[in-house]
Amino acid sequence: MKELIYNPDPEPVLEPLFERHSLDEVEWSDLYEVTCNGVKQAVHYTDSFHYAPVAVSGENGGIDVEIAISRPFEQVQIRPSSYGIEFHREGQKLRFHLPRIMKVSVELDGDLKSPLFILCSPKIEKPQNTTICFERGKVYNVATLELHDNDVVYLEEGSVVYGRIYACQCKNIQIIGNGILNGSPWHLPDSNGKLFLVDLRWCENVRIEGITVVDSPMRQIVPAACDHVVICNTNSLSRVVTGDGIDITGCQDVLIEDCFIRAADDCICIKSGRLPDPSTVRDVKDLIAQRCVIWNAEPGNAIEIGYGLMCQEITNLTFRDCDIIHCQYEGNMGGSAMSIHQADNAYIHNIHYENIRVEDVAQKLFDIKVLECKYTWASVRGRIEDIYFKDIKVLNGPFPVSIIRGYEMRLEESRPERIYFDNIEILGQKCNSVLDMHMVVELAHKIYVNGSMEYPRNRF
């Protein structure tokens, strides 16, 4: 496998670099064979992960999974560990039972470059009002598929669509099914590109459900300045740097639920920045992200607010009941499980993180900063206030550090205030103070831990 390259200004790819014309040309895994409830599943391959989207017709008694593995191995980890999935091993075969529709990562000997994602979702039948249909067992090359009002795009289970999807100022659009949208023709194999894979701007009433979106040239799923957005049971899998999983940019009334996100950058990210034609700087309000499984690869953060926060207000966001199964070491400004990076002017407040389980966080657990950096666009920093963390658990891995840091320069000052931590548990240790969380606090005030305030605002 070649080392993946981050190019800060990649050459634009104006046409797809290649086409695929049959399932024989699709990249299949030679490491894993998967059977679910007695039915053999298609297992796809990239140099960073293997994945098997599984369409389930009713849960009934759950899903019996059998995996045959072609190479020797010693240890097996099935994540999220909070699911408590136990397996039975016979030689190089694994068997386990999923009690309901779930999305899991199977990892061998701690190898994070060849995990198997078993991505179960409810089977979606073709709607009668379908306007664009991609059929099972076929491969399609669409370059850029542009949508219009009332379009219903249906990717049937077993279809593979190479290309990207774009919509601007459209109403009532759906991208649904159990098929795969693959963005690899739009970038060099070992480098990022400039285009978003699912690029929706100024749209209203958007639904993305059931599909698997893989290997974008840049950000994967990007609703920008959209209203009434639902993204559910969707798998977003990226492998090149800048491959954000789901970027909510200037949107209002958003629901993200039951998704699996493996991103080579931020996984779930909130922004309000200047995407061109037309500008998408707009307040972000009223978002719920719940019951998602999140893997943050080396760059970026798992759940991120920032950068590019140029609107007036970001408020009423809730992230709850999620499993962050990996937050890998970045070694830069990011690398955190839950982060707010305020480099612009928005007022960020009333943000809730609830019942989040974290595994293998290599760098930071909480990272809240007001700062000036290469991502700064505005001349004045905004405020961060009234942020709530409740029922957060770090289940295993090293003990992570955390940081809250404000900004003070010349005549400008912005200090995070009223940050609440309730029932934080790290590696079995209940945290009753900032020190218990191994947290550094600079230029920030009124930090509450289990109701007790630390760092009051003193006036000198």
N, C-alpha and C positions, 0 to 999 in steps of 0.2 A: 504494500500500500504506500502510495506517495504521501508526503507531508502536505496537508491542506494549507493553502496560501491565502492570507488576507491581503487583498489589493485595495487600498483606500480609494483609488480612482480607476476602476477597471474599464477596459475598452468596451463600448456598447456592442452587444450582440444584436444585430439588426434582423437577422433571420435565424431560425432554429439551425443548430449545427449538424443535426442528423435526424433521421427518421427511423422508426421501427415499423415493420409491416406484418409481423405475425408473432404469436406467443413464443415461437422458437427463438426469437431475437431478444426476448425479455430476459433480464438477469435473474436467474433462479438460484436459490441456496443449494449448495452441495454439502452443507454441514448438518442441516436439520430436515427431518421429515415429521410432519405433524398430522395427527388424526384427531378429530373432535367428534364425539358421539358416533364413532365408527366411520366417519366420512373423511377421506384424505383432503387436506387443505393445501392450497398453493402457498409456498413460502418464497418470498422475494429476497433479493440480496442487494446490499450496498457494502462498500468497504468500511462502514461504521456500524452497521446493524443489519440483522435479518428480521423480516416481519411477515406475519401471516394475518391478514384481515379475515375475520370469521363472522359470517352473517348467520344469526341464530333465529330460527323460527319458533318463538315461544320458549320460555325457560324450562317448563316441565320440571324435571328433577335435577336441573343444572346441566353442566357440561363436563363430560369425561374426556380428558386430554391424554394423549400418548405422544411422546416425542422420541424419535430414534436419532441418535447423534453419531456422526461418522468418525469422530476423533476421540481418543481417550481423554478422560477428565476425572478429577477427584472430588471437587466440591461443587455444590449447586446452591444457588440462592434464588428464590422466587420472590420478587418484589411487586407491590408494596408488602413489606413484612407485616404490616398491621392487618393484612387479610388473613394471616395465619394459615396459608396454604401448605399442607404437608404432602410430600411426594413419596412414591415407592419406586425404588430403583432395581432394575434387573439388567446387569451388565451395562450396556450403553443405551438403555431405554429408560425413560422416566414416565411414570403415570401419576396423575393427580386429578382431583375433582374440583371444579369451580362451582360453588353452590348457586351462583346466579351469573348473569351477564357481567363479565369483568374484563379488564385489560391489565395484563401482567407482563413483567419482564423476567425472562429466565437467563441467569448469568452463570457461566462456568468458570471456576477457579479465579474469580475476580477480574476476568477479562472484560473490559468495558468497550472493546472495539468489535466484539462479535456476539452481543446479546441477541436473544430471540424475543421479539415482541409478539405475544398472542393477543390480538386486538378484537375482542368479541363485541358485537353491536347487534341490536335488533335488526332483523332483515326488513328491508324497505321495498315494498312492491311498487311497481311503476304506476304513478298517478295517471288518471284519465286526461288531465290537462297538461301532460308533458309536451313540451315544444321541441326539445333537443334530447335525443336518446342515444346512449352508447351501450351497445348490446354485449351480453355475456360472451366470453370467449374470443372477443375481437380486440385488436389493437388499432388505435386511432392517432393521427397526427393533426392537431388543430392549430398549430402555431399560436396565435392569440384568438381566443373565442370571445367575441364581443356580444354582450347580452343587451336586451331591450326590455321595456316594460312587460311584466307578467310572464317572463320566460321561466320555465321550469326545466332545469337541466337534470337529467336522470342518468347516473352512472350505475349500470346494473352490476351486481356481484359478478366478479370475474372479468370485467372490462378493464383495460389499461389505456388511459388517454395521455398522450405526450403533448405538452403545451401549457398554456396558462389561460386564465379567465379574467376578463376585464369588463367593468360596467361603470357608467357615469350617469348620474341623474336618472336612475331607473327606479321604478316602484314595483313592489310585489314580485321579487325574484327569489328563486329557490335553486340551490345546488345540492342535490340529494342522491342517495343510493348507497351501495356498498362497494363501488368500484374505486379505482386508483387514478389520481391526477399526478403525473410525473413531470417535474420541471427541468429535468437534466438536459434537454436540448438547448436550454437558454443560457448555459454557462459552460466554461471549460471544466473538465472533470475534477481538477484539483484547485479551483479558484472560484471566488464569488463573482457575481455579475451585478447588473443594475436594475433588473426588473423584479416586481413583486409577482408571486405566483397566482394568488387570488386577490385581485386588485379592484376594490369596490369603492367608488367615490360619490359622495352626495346622493346616496341611495336611501330608499325608505321601504321598510318591511322586507327584511332580508332573512333568509333561512339557509343555513349550511348544516347538513345532517348526514351522518353515517359514512361519509367518504374518507379516504386516506389520501392525504396531500404529502408528497415526498420530494425532496431534493430540489428545492427552489434555488434560483440564482441569488436571491437576496431574502427579503422577508417573505414568509409563507402565506399567511392569511391576514389581509390588511383591509378591514372596513374603515374608511376615512370619512369623517363628517356625515355619518349615516345615522338614521333613526330607526329604532325598533329592530334590533339585530338579535337573532338566535343562532348560536353555534353549539350543536349538541352531538354527542357520540361521534365526534370527528377526531381523526388521528392526524397530527401534524408532525412530520418527521423530517428534520433537516440535517445536513451533514457538512455544508460549507459555512465558513465564518460569515457573519451578518445574517444567518438564517433564522431570524426571530420566528417563534412558533405562531403566536396570535398577537398581532399589534392592533389594539383598539386606539384609533387616532381621531380625536375630536368627535366621538360618538356619544349618543344619549339613548338610554333605555336598551341595555345590552344584557343578554343572558348567555353565559358560557357554562356548559355542564356536561359531565360524563365524558370528557375528552382525554386523550393520551397525547402528551406533547413531549417530544424529544427534540431539543433545539440546540444548534451550535451557536447560540447567542441567547438573548432574553427569551423566556418561554411564554409567559403571559405578560404583555407590556402595555402600559398606558402612555399615550403620547398626545400631543397637540402641536403638530409642526407644519411647516410650509411645504406640503407636497404640491407640485405645480398643476395647473390646468384643471380646475381652479384651486386656489389656496384652500387648505383644510384646517386652518387654525380656528378652533371652535371649542367651547367648554365641553368637558367630559362630566357627565352626570348619570347617576342611577344605573349602576352596573352590579351584577352578581356573577361571580365565578365560583362554581361549586362542584364537588365530587370529581375533580380532575387528578390524573396521575402525571407528574411532571419530572422530567429529566433535563437538567441544565448542563450541557457539555461545557468545554473549557472556557469559552468567552461568555460574558454577560451574566445575567442573574435569573433566578427562577421566577419570582413574581416581582415585577419592576414597575415603578411609576417614574418615568423619565427616559431619556432626556428629551429635549424638544417639547417643553411645557410652556408654550407661548400664549395660551389663552388667558382669560380672566380668572377662571375658577375650575377646579377639579374637586368634586364632592360626591358624597353618598355612594361610595364604592365598597363592596363587601366581597372578601375572598374567604371561603369557608369549606370545611370538610374536604381538604385536599391532601394528597400524599406527594411530598417532594422526595423522590427516591434517590436522586443524585444531584449534587451541586458541586461540580468538579472545580479543581483549582484553576484560577485564571491568572493571578499574579499581577493584576492591574487595578483599576478603580472599582471593578465589579466583583463578581464571585460571591454573591450573597443569596441566601434563601428568600428573604423579603427585604426589598430595598425601595427607597424613595431618593431620587437624585434630582434635586432642584437647581438647575443652572439657568433658569429663565424666570419669568415674572408671574406665573400662575399662583393663585391662592389655593393651597392644597389643604383640605380639612374634611373631617368626618369620614375617615377611612377605617374600615374594620377588617381585621384578620382573626378568624375564629376556627378553632378545632383543626389545626394544621399539624400534620405529622411529618417530621424531617428525618431523613437518613443520609448519612455520608455527605455532610456539608463540610467541604474541605477548607473554606476560608472564613466567611462571616455568616452569622445567623440573621441579625438585623443590621441594616446599613442605611442610616438616614442622614443625608448631607445637603446643605446649601453651599453651593460652590460656583466658581468661575472656571471654565475649562474649555477645551477645544470644541465642545458641543454647545457652548453658550451662544445665543442669538440676541437675547434682550439685554438692555443696558442696566436694568435694575432687577435684583433678585426678589422673588416672591416669598410668601410665608408658608410654613408647615405647622399646622396646629390641629389638635384634637385627633390624634391617631391612636387606635385601640388594638392591642394584641391580647387575645384571650385564649386559653386552652391550647397552648403551643407546646409540642413535645419534640425533643430531639431523641431519637430512639437508639442510634448507634453511631459509630465513627468517632473521630476525635472531638474534643470539647471545642466548639467554635467560639471565636470572639465576636463582639458586636461594637458598633460605633454610632453615636449621634453627634453631629458636628454642625454648628451654624457658621455664619459668614459675617465678617466684620472687616471692612476695608475703606479707608478714607472716610467719607461721610455716610457710607452705606452700611446698614446693619440688618441682618435677618437671622433670628434665633428661633429654632424649633421650640415649641412650648406645648405643654399638656399632652404628653405622650404617656399612654397607660399600658402597663403590663400586668396581667392577671393570670395566675395559674400557669406559669412558665416552668417547664420541667426539662432539664437537660441531663441526659444519661442517668435518669433515675433520681436526680437531685432537684428538689423544689427550690426555686429561686425566690428569695425574699428581699433582694436588694440589687442595685445596679452591679455591685461587685460580684455577687453570686452569678450574674450572667456574663462575667468577664467583659464588661462593657466600658468603653471609653466615652466620656461625655465632655464636649468642649463647646462653649458658646451656645448652650441650650439650657432650658429651665423647666421646672415643674414636671419632673419625670416621676410618675407614680408607679410603685411596685406593690401589688396587692393592697392598694388603697393608701399607702404611705408615700408622702411626697419627698423627693430628694431634689436637690439643686433649686432652691427657691430663687426668685429673681430679686437680687439686691440692687438698690439704687445708691450710687456713689456720688 
